[in-house]
């Protein structure tokens, strides 16, 4: 039996300056370690990547984020198998093609961000994105549509940064755009929930709030996309963000390229980058509620969801009778105190299942459920799957 001894030489034209690029790279590296080894070419930097120029580089495949028609043409002209985010989506790859595609599920991302802001009982909403970016436009469209279906208007602002992906130009262009964004933010009805198309845009929106004297999250609650942890934590205040399953997508992109390089691939040629949950930080940690008793109850439930609290505890904390608080709760939110406690516990449990390796019984305890039996029953009733199945599906 003959075994090929040639090691694949793969160019990774992915930025190392953002969590999106780094997350994909982590997944690709994991695949290479398990199924390689591969010889990997990586050029640290931002989105302005270039193909290897060394004459000794005899490439066998490419994984890239397309940032311009010129880059797409250069990659196609190599004749090598590649997996990339394509600028021209008029024809999807399929069986027989020597290329694959990485697509970010912008529709699911936008719906998740909108649902997150709606949970705070906000009534005014806005979207800030970029001109000329298909993924930003898609997020704006779905975010606005999701809210419109529920009777809410969405105000939009598109930042015209034609060369925003080139880091030096970003700073120069932002100096021009910030005063415009400041004026737009001041004119929005308050309080307002703002979705930024990504964490870069979210961070700039927070800086514009500071410049305009607006309070975050009380006046403007902000959520970004990508969950670039360093950028989010360094923002003032820390930026909430939709986390993406980037490592899994990177692993699947590498698996797809491996099949294209070997000629043994019959599966779908498209890898989807899916959102997993919203990482809530201070920028969207708001309780937008006119009834002060309901607002105090919501805050108490949110802060103590991991503990064994009950409806009576909430009433005692707020200082009104259980019956009175239940009536005001239903009038303000359309749901019971018990339902809100359960919702917050389930959200906490999902975070623990996704972010830790804790066994289910410890997740149940950490999310405030009295027993593993109750936890399993409530979790399945709410989402249609068991906690174990939820965790396995997120890792698949």
SEFILUM-697710 format. One record per residue: residue in three letters; x, y, z of N, C-alpha, C, CB in turn. Coordinates in steps of 0.2 Angstrom, whole numbers, plus 5000, padded with zeros to 4 digits. Glycine has a CB too. Layout:
BEGIN
ALAXYZXYZXYZXYZ
...
***
This chain:
BEGIN
UNK500449945000500050005000500450065000499550005006
UNK500350114996500750174995500450235000500750204988
UNK500850265003500650315008500950385005500750305015
UNK500550435004500850505002501250525008500350555000
UNK501850555007502250575012502350655011502950545012
UNK501950685006502050755006501550795011501850774998
UNK501850835014501550875019501150935016502050905025
UNK500550945017500151005014500451065016499450995016
UNK500551115011500751185013500151225012501351205008
UNK499851255018499251295017499351365020498751255022
UNK499151415015499251485017498551505021499351525011
UNK498651535027498051555031498051635030498151535038
UNK497651655026497651735025497051755029497451745017
UNK497151755036496651775041497051825046496451715045
UNK496651875048496951925052497051895059496551985052
UNK497651915062497751895069497551955074498451875070
UNK497352005071497152065075496452065078497352125071
UNK496052025076495352015078495151945081494852035072
UNK494651945085494451875088494151835082493951885093
UNK493851865077493551825071494151785068493251875066
UNK494651825066495251785063495551735068495751835060
UNK495751755074496051715079495651655080496251755085
UNK494951665081494551605082494551555077493851625083
UNK494551575070494651525065495251495065494551565058
UNK495851535066496451505066496551445072497051555068
UNK496251455078496251405083495951345080495951435089
UNK495451345077495051285075495451255069494451305072
UNK495751295065496251265059496851225062496451315055
UNK497151255067497751235071497551165074498051275076
UNK496951165077496751105080496651045075496051115084
UNK496351065070496251015064496950985062495851035058
UNK497451035061498051015058498450965063498451075057
UNK498350985069498650935074498350865075498650975081
UNK497750865074497450795074497450755067496650805076
UNK497450795062497450755055498050775051496750775052
UNK498450815053499050835049499650785050499250905050
UNK500250815051500350895051500350925045500950905055
UNK500150995045500151035039500751085041499451075038
UNK501051115035501451165035501051235034502051165030
UNK501051275039500551335039500951395038500151335045
UNK500751435033500951505032500451555035501051515024
UNK500751595040500251645043500651705043500051625050
UNK500351765041500651825041500251875046500651865034
UNK500551885052500251915058500051985055500651925064
UNK499452015057499252075055498452085054499552095048
UNK498252135051497552155050497252115044497452225050
UNK496752145041496452105035496852115029495752135034
UNK497252155029497652165022498152115022497952245022
UNK497952055020498451995019498651995012498051935021
UNK499151955011499451945004499751865004500051985003
UNK499651844998499951774996500651774997499751754989
UNK500951714999501651705000502051714994501851635003
UNK502551754994502951774989503551734988503151844989
UNK503751694993504351654993504351604987504551624999
UNK504851594983504851554977504851484980505451564973
UNK505151474986505151404988504451374991505651394994
UNK503951424992503351404994502951364989502951464997
UNK502851304989502451264985501751244988502851194982
UNK501351294987500651284991500251234988500351354991
UNK499851204993499351154991498651174992499451084994
UNK498551234996497851254998497951325002497551205002
UNK497351355002497251415005496651425009497251474999
UNK496651455015496051475019496051545020495951435025
UNK495551585018495651665018495051695019495951685011
UNK495051755022494551805022494651855016494451845029
UNK494151855011494251895006494051975008493751875000
UNK494552015006494352085008494352135002494952115013
UNK494452104996494452144990494352104984495052194989
UNK494052124978494052084972494752064970493652124967
UNK495152114971495852094969496152034972496352154970
UNK496052034979496251974983495951904980496151984990
UNK495251914979494851854977495151834970494151874976
UNK495351874966495551854959496251824960495651924954
UNK496751854964497351824965497351754968497751864970
UNK496851744972496751674975496551624970496351674981
UNK496051644966495751604961496251584956495151634958
UNK496651634954497151624949497751574951497551694947
UNK497851564957498351514959498151444957498451514967
UNK497451434956497251364954497251314959497651344948
UNK497451344966497451294971496751284974497951324977
UNK496651234978495951224982495951274987495951154984
UNK495451304988495351354994494751354997495551424991
UNK494751385003494051395007494151465009494051345013
UNK493551505008493651575009492951605010494051615004
UNK492951665013492351705013492351745006492251755019
UNK491851725002491751754995491451814995491451704991
UNK491751864991491351924989490751924985491851974987
UNK490851874980490351864975489951794977490651854968
UNK489351804980488951744982488451724977488651764988
UNK488551754970488051734965488051664964488151774959
UNK488551624964488551554963488951524969488951534957
UNK488551474972488751444978489151384976488251414983
UNK489751364980490151304978489751244979490751304982
UNK489951194975489551124975490051074973488951124971
UNK489751004973490150954971490550964965489750884971
UNK491150944964491550954959491951014959491150954953
UNK491751064963492151124963492751114968491751184966
UNK493251154966493951154970493951214975494551154966
UNK493351234977493351294982492751284987493351364979
UNK492851304993492351304998492251375001492451255003
UNK491651385005491551445007491351445015490951475003
UNK491651505018491451515025490951575025492051535029
UNK490351555028489851605028489651615036489151585024
UNK489551685038489351695044488651705044489751765047
UNK488251675049487551675049487351745052487251615053
UNK487351795048487251865051486451865053487351915045
UNK486051835050485351835051485251805059484851795046
UNK485551755060485451725067485751775072485751655067
UNK486351805070486651845075486251905076487351875071
UNK485951935071485551995072484951975076485252025065
UNK484651925075484051905079484251895087483751835077
UNK484851865088485051855095485151915098485651805095
UNK485451965095485652035098484952065099486052075093
UNK484452065094483852095096483452065102483352095089
UNK483452005102483151965108483451985114483151895107
UNK484151995114484452015120484252085123485252015119
UNK484252135118484052195120483252205122484152245114
UNK482852165119482152165120482052135127481752125115
UNK482452085129482352065136482452115142482852005137
UNK482752165140482752225145482152265145483452265144
UNK481652255141481052295141481152355137480752295147
UNK481652365133481852425130481252435124482552425126
UNK481152495123480652515118480852555112480052555121
UNK481552575112481852615106482452575105481952685108
UNK482552575098483152535096483552565090482952465093
UNK484152545089484552575084485052525081484852645086
UNK485352535075485852495073486352535070485552445067
UNK487052525071487552555068488052505065488052595074
UNK488152525058488552475054488952515049488052435050
UNK489252475044489652505039489352505032490352465039
UNK489552555028489352565021489752515017489452635019
UNK489452475013489752435008490052375011490352475006
UNK489752345016489952285019489252245019490152285027
UNK489252185015488652145014488452115021488852095009
UNK488952095025488752065031488452115036489352035035
UNK488652175036488352225040487652245038488852295040
UNK487552255031486952265029486452215030486952275021
UNK486652145030486252095032486052095039486552025030
UNK486452105043486352115051485852175052486952125055
UNK485952225049485452285049484752265047485752345045
UNK484752235041484052215038483652165043484152185032
UNK484052115046483652065050483552095057484152005051
UNK483952135059483852165066483252215065484452205068
UNK483252255060482652305059482052265058482752345054
UNK482052205054481452175053481152135059481552125047
UNK481652105063481452075069481052115074482052045072
UNK481352175074480952225079480352255076481452285080
UNK480352265069479752285066479152235066479852295058
UNK479352175066478852115067478452125074479152055066
UNK478852155079478652155086478352225087479152135091
UNK478352275082478052335083478452395085477452335088
UNK479152385084479652435086480052455079480152405091
UNK480152525080480552555074481252555076480352625073
UNK481752545071482452545072482752605068482752475069
UNK483152645072483552695068484252675066483652755073
UNK484452695061485052665058485552715056484952625052
UNK486252705057486752745055487252695052487052785061
UNK487452715046488052685042488652725042487752665035
UNK489152695045489852735045490152725038490252715050
UNK490352775034490652775028491352765028490452835023
UNK491652705030492352695030492552655025492552675037
UNK492652675019492752635013493352585014492852675007
UNK493852615018494552575019494552555026495152615016
UNK494052545029494052535037494452475038493352525040
UNK494552425034494952365035495652375036494752315030
UNK495852435033496652445033496752495040496852485027
UNK497052465044497152495051497352565051497552455055
UNK497852585048498052655048497452705046498652675044
UNK497052685041496552725038495952725043496252705032
UNK495852675047495352675052495352735057495352605056
UNK495952745059496052795064495852865061496752795067
UNK496152875055496052945052495352955050496452945045
UNK494952905047494252905046493852915052494052845042
UNK494052885057493652885063493652955066493852835069
UNK494152995066494153065068493653105064494853095067
UNK493553085058493053125054492353105056493153115047
UNK492253035057491553005058491353015065491552935057
UNK491753025070491553025077491053085079492053025082
UNK491153145076490653195078489953185075490953265075
UNK489953155069489353135066488953085070489453115058
UNK489353035072489052985076488753015083489452925077
UNK489153055086488953095092488253125091489453145094
UNK488253165086487553205084486953155083487653245078
UNK487153095080486553045079486353015085486852995074
UNK486852995090486652965096486253015100487352945100
UNK486453075100486053125104485353135102486453195104
UNK485253125096484553135093484053075094484553155086
UNK484353015096483952955097483552965103484452895097
UNK482952935103482452925108482852885114481752905107
UNK482752905120483052865126482552835130483552915129
UNK482752785134483352745133483252705126483452695139
UNK483852685123483852655117484352595117484052705111
UNK484152535114484552485113484952485106484152415114
UNK485552485106485952485100486352425098486452545100
UNK486252395092486652345090487152375085486252295086
UNK487852355087488352375082488552315078489052405086
UNK488752325072488852275067489352225069488952295060
UNK489852255073490452205076490752245082490952195071
UNK491252215085491452245091491852305090491952195095
UNK492152315084492552375082492052435082492952365075
UNK491552425079491052475078490752485085490452455073
UNK490652435089490352445096490752485100490252375099
UNK491452475100491852505104491852585102492652485103
UNK491852595096491852665093491152695096491852675086
UNK490652665096489952685098490052705105489452635097
UNK490352665109490452685116490852745117490752625120
UNK491352755113491752815114491352875112492352805110
UNK490952865107490452925105489952935110490152905098
UNK489752885114489252905120489652945125489052835123
UNK490252925127490652965131490753035129491352935133
UNK490853045123490953115120490353155120491253105113
UNK489753115119489153155119488853165126488653115115
UNK489153135131488853145138488253095140488653215139
UNK488253045135487652995137487952945141487452965130
UNK487452915145487652865150487452795147487252875157
UNK487952755148487952685146487952635152488552665141
UNK487452595153486852575148486252615149486752505149
UNK486152665154485552685156485252725150485552735162
UNK485652765146485352805140485452765134485752875139
UNK486052735133486152695127486452625129486652725122
UNK486052565128486352505129486552475123485752455132
UNK487252445123487552435117487752355117488252475116
UNK487652325111487952255110488252245104487352205111
UNK488852215104489252205098489252135095489952225099
UNK489652115091489752055088490452035087489352045081
UNK490551965089491251935089491551915096491751975085
UNK491351945101491551935107492351935108491251875110
UNK492651985105493351995105493452015113493652045100
UNK493651965117493651975124494152035126493951915127
UNK494752045123495152095125494852165124495852085122
UNK494652175117494352235115493652245119494152225108
UNK493252195121492652215125492852235132492252145125
UNK493252195135493452215142493852285143493852155145
UNK494152305138494552365138494052425136495152365133
UNK493452405133493052465132492752495139492452435128
UNK492552555138492252585144491552615143492752645146
UNK491052575146491152515150491252455146490452505154
UNK491352395149491452335145490852325141491552275150
UNK491052295135490552295129490252225129490852305122
UNK489552215129489252155128489352135121488452165130
UNK489352075119489452055112489151985111490152055111
UNK488951975105488751905102489351865101488251915096
UNK489351805105489951765104489751715098490051725110
UNK490351705094490251655088490651595089490451695081
UNK490351545086490751475087491251475081490251415085
UNK491751515082492351525077492751465077492751585079
UNK492951435083493451375083493151315079493651355090
UNK492551305080492151255077492151265069491451235079
UNK492051325067492051345060492751335057491751415059
UNK493251355061493951355058494151275057494451385063
UNK493951235062494051165061493651135055493751125068
UNK493051155054492651135048492951155042491951145049
UNK493251225042493551245036494151205034493651325037
UNK494551195039495151155038494951085035495551145044
UNK494451055038494150985036493950985029493650955040
UNK493651045027493351055020493951065015492951115020
UNK494451105017495051105013495451045012495451165016
UNK495451005017495850945017495450895012495850905024
UNK494850895012494450855007494550885000493750855008
UNK494550944999494650974992495350964990494551054993
UNK495850964994496550954992496650874990497050964998
UNK496350834994496450764992495950734987496250724999
UNK495450774985494950754980494450704983495350724974
UNK494350694989493950654992493450694997494250594997
UNK492950724993492450764997491750764993492650834997
UNK491250734997490650734994490150774998490350664993
UNK490350805003489950845008489750915005490250845015
UNK489350955009489251025008489951065008488751055013
UNK489951105003490551145002490551215006490751164995
UNK490051225010489951285014489951275022489251315012
UNK490351315025490451305032490151375035491251305035
UNK489651355040489251415043489651435050488551395044
UNK489751495051489951525057489251545061490451585057
UNK489151505066488451515070488651555077488151455071
UNK488151595079488151625085487951575091487651695086
UNK488251585097488051535102487751575108488751505105
UNK487851625110487551665115487851735116487651625122
UNK487451775119487651845121488051845127487151895121
UNK488651875127489051885133488851955136489851875132
UNK488551955141488252015144488752045148487652005148
UNK488952105147489352145151489052215152490052165147
UNK489352255155489052315158488652365153489552365162
UNK488952355146488652405141487852395140489052395135
UNK487652325141486952315140486552285146486852265134
UNK486952295152486652265158486152325161487152255163
UNK485552325158485052385159484452355161485052435154
UNK484052385166483352365167482952425165483252345175
UNK482652425159482252475157481552465159482352485149
UNK481352495164480652485167480452545171480652415172
UNK479852565169479552625172479352615179478952655168
UNK479052555181478852535187479452525192478352475187
UNK479552565197480152555201480152485205480252615206
UNK479552465207479552395210479752345205478852385213
UNK479552345199479652295194480452295193479252295188
UNK480652355192481352365190481852335196481552435189
UNK481652345202482052325208481952245208481752355214
UNK481352215206481252145206481752115201480552125205
UNK481752145195482152115189482852115191481952155183
UNK483052175194483752175196483952125201483952245199
UNK483552115206483652065211483651995208483152065217
UNK483251975204483251915201483851905196482551905196
UNK484051955193484651945188485251935192484652005184
UNK485351975198485951965202485951905206485952025207
UNK485351875207485351815212485051755209484951825218
UNK485051745202484851695198485151625200484851705191
UNK485751625202486151565204486051545211486851585203
UNK485651575214485451555221484751525222485551615226
UNK484651495227483951465228483451515230483951405233
UNK483351565226482751615228482151595225482951685224
UNK481551625228480951605226480551665225480551555231
UNK479851665223479451725222479351765229478751705220
UNK479351725234479251765241479851805242479051715246
UNK480451775241481051815242481051885238481651775240
UNK480851875232480851935228480351995231480651925220
UNK479751975233479352015236479652045242478651985237
UNK479952005246480252035252480752085251480551975257
UNK481152075246481752115244481452185242482152085238
UNK480952185238480652245235480252285240480152225229
UNK479952245245479552275250478852285249479852345252
UNK478552245244477852245243477552165244477652275236
UNK476952165244476652095245476752055238475852095247
UNK476751985239476851945233476251955228476851875235
UNK475651965230475051975226475152035222474451965230
UNK475352095226475352155222475952155217475552215227
UNK476552125219477052125214476952085208477752095218
UNK476552025209476351985204475952025199475951915206
UNK475452055201475052095197475352145193474452135201
UNK475852185196476252235193476752205188476652275198
UNK476952145190477452115185477052095179477752045189
UNK476552065179476152045174475952105169475552005176
UNK475752155172475552215169476152245165475252265173
UNK476752245168477352275165477652235159477852295170
UNK477652165161478052125157477652065153478652095161
UNK477052055156476652005153476851935154476652005145
UNK477251925160477451865162477551865170478151835159
UNK477551805173477551805180478251805183477251735183
UNK478351825190478951825193479351755192478851845200
UNK478951705193479251635193479551625186478751585195
UNK479151645181479451635174480051675173478851655169
UNK480151735176480751775175481351735179480651845177
UNK481151715185481751675188481951615184481451655195
UNK481451575181481651515178482051535171481051485176
UNK481851595168482151615162482951635163481851675159
UNK483051675169483651695171484151635173483651745176
UNK483851585176484151525178484351485172483751475183
UNK483951475167484151445161484651475157483451435156
UNK484651545157485151575153485851565157485051655153
UNK485851565163486451555167486751485166486351565174
UNK486251435166486451365165486751355158485851325165
UNK486451385153486751385146487451405146486251425141
UNK487551465149488251495149488751445152488251555153
UNK488551415158488951365161489051305157488651345168
UNK488551275153488651225149489151235143487951195146
UNK489051295141489551315135490251335137489151375131
UNK490251365143490951395144491351355149490851465147
UNK491051305152491451265157491351185155491151275164
UNK491751145159491651075158491351045164492351045157
UNK490951085168490651065174490151005173490251125178
UNK490050955177489550905176488850935177489650845181
UNK488350905174487650935174487450945181487150885171
UNK487550905186487350915193487650985196487450855198
UNK488250995194488551065196488251125193489351055196
UNK488151115186487851165182487151185185487751145175
UNK486751125187486151135190486151175197485751065192
UNK486651155201486751195207486951265206487251155212
UNK487451275201487651345200487151385197488251335195
UNK486651355194486051395191485451405195485851365184
UNK485551385201485051395206484451345206484751455205
UNK484551285202484051235202484151195209484051195196
UNK483551175211483551135218483851065217482951135221
UNK483751035211483950965210484150955203483450915212
UNK484450905201484650885194484050865190485250835194
UNK483550825194482950805191482550865188482550765195
UNK482450915193482050975191482451015185482051025197
UNK483151015186483451055180483351025174484251055182
UNK483450955173483350915167482650925164483550845168
UNK482150925168481450935166481351005163480950915172
UNK481551055167481451125165481851135159481551175171
UNK482451115158482851135153482551095146483551105154
UNK482351035147482051005141481351035139481950925142
UNK480951055144480351085142480451155138479951095148
UNK480951185140481051255137481351255130481551295142
UNK481851205129482251205123482151145119482951215125
UNK481851095121481751025117482250985118481551045111
UNK482850995121483350955122483650945129483950975117
UNK483950895131484250895138484850935138484450825140
UNK485050955144485750995145486350955142485851005152
UNK486350895142486850855139486850855131486850775141
UNK486250855129486150865121486350935119485450845119
UNK486150985123486351055122487051065121486051095127
UNK487451035126488151045126488451005120488451015132
UNK488250945119488550905113488350935106488250835113
UNK487750965106487651005099488051065098486851025099
UNK488251095104488651155103489351135101488651195109
UNK489551075103490251055101490351015095490451005107
UNK489751005092489750965085490051005080489050935084
***
